[in-house]
Amino acid sequence: MKKDETRDNLKEYILDKRPDLLVIEEMLISCYESIDFIGEFEEMGYSYIEECLPERGNYSLTMMFLRDGNPKYIPSPGKYRENRSVVCKEDDLLICGSHFPCESDDIFLNHMENFVVDNLNDDFYLWEI
C-alpha cells in the first residue's frame, strides 16, 4: 500500500469519527518524507505538545493529539535520561503517556507509580505503550 493512500484513509477515518484524543504509534517524522502528518492533523483541529518533539533529526515516535484543545506541557515524572513519559494538562484533565519497554528500570517505574499515586484525586488519563 502506498503511503499517500494510507494517509488518506487515516484522515478520512479521523474526520468521520472525530475523536477528542488521537494516539498515533510509530509516527515517522522525517525531512525526507513529503507527508506532513503533524501539519495535516493541525488543519483538522488537533494540537500537540511541541516541547515533546526532538529538536532535530528523523525519528519515529508515539504522539498524542487533542481536538480543539490547547494542552499545557508539564515536566515528566522524574528527571533523568531514560525518562519515557510525556505529561500534559487540558482543562481539568491530566494526561500522561508513557512507553514501557520489555525490560524497564526500577527508577522509571517508581517515578510513574509515585506520579499516579500523587494524582489519584485528579481526573487523569494514563496510557502506556
N, C-alpha and C positions, 0 to 999 in steps of 0.2 A: 504494500500500500504506500502511496506517495505521502510525503509529509504534509503537503498542501491539502490533500483530501482528508487526512486525519485531523488537521487543524480545523477545516471547515465543518466536519462532523462534530467535533468538540464544541465549537462555537454555537452551532445550531442546537445542540443538546442544552448548553448553558442558557441560551436565550429562551428556550422552551420551558425549562424547569425553574429558572431564576432563583437559584439557591442563595441564601443570605451569606453562606460561607463556602468557599472553594478551597480544597486542599489538593494541590497538584503535586504528585510524586515524580521524581526524576525529570524535572523540568530542565531542559537544556537551554543554557544561556551562552551564546557563542557569537563572536563578531563575524564568524564565517557563515552564519545562518541568515537567510533572507526573511525568516519569520520572526516577528517581534511579539511574542505572546504577551509580555507584560503590557506593552502599549495597547494591544487589542483588548485585553481584559479591562484596562483603564477606560477605553472607549465604551465598553459595555457597562460602566458604572462601578467597577470593582477597584478597590485600593489595596495597597500592601504596605508593609513596613520597610521603608527604604534602608534603614540602618542595618537590616539583616542581610543585605546583599554584599558579597565581597566587593572590594574597591575596584578590582580589575581582573581580567582573565576570563577564560572559558570554564564553565562549571556546570554541573548537573546537581540539582538540589530539590528539596521539597519546599514548596511555597504555599502560603495561605493568603487568600484574598477575601476581603469583606465587601459586600454590596452596599452601596450608599453609606459607607462608613468612613471614619477618619481615625483609624486605630493609633493609639499612643504607645510608643515603644517604652518598655520597662526593662531595666537591666535583668538579665537572666540569673537564676539561682546559682550562686557560687561563681566566682571569677577565677577561672583557671583555663588553661589552654585546651583541655579536652571537652569543654562545655559544648553540648549539642542541643541546646534548647533556645527557644525564642518565646518571649512573653510580651503580650500587649494588652491594652485595656480599651474597650469600646463601650462608652457609656458606663453602665454598672457591671458589665461582663468582663471578667478576667480570662484571657485565653493563653494557654501555654501549649506549645507544640514541641515535641522532642523526638529525637532519633535514638532508639535503644539498639545498639549493635548486639550481636550474639554474645559477645564477651564484653560486658560493661564493667567499669571500675566502681569500686565501693564509694569513692568520693563523689562521683556524679550521682549515683543512686541516693546517697544520703542527702545531697543538696535538693534533689527532686522530692524526696519524701518530706523534708522539712518545709519546702515550698507548699506542698499540698496541705500539710497539717496546719501551717500558719494561715492558710486561706480557706479553711473549712467553713467559715461563716460567710464567705462571699460566694456569689454566683460565679462559677468558673467552668470552663470547658478545657479538658485536658485530652490531648491526643498524642499518641506515640506511634512511631513508625519503626 
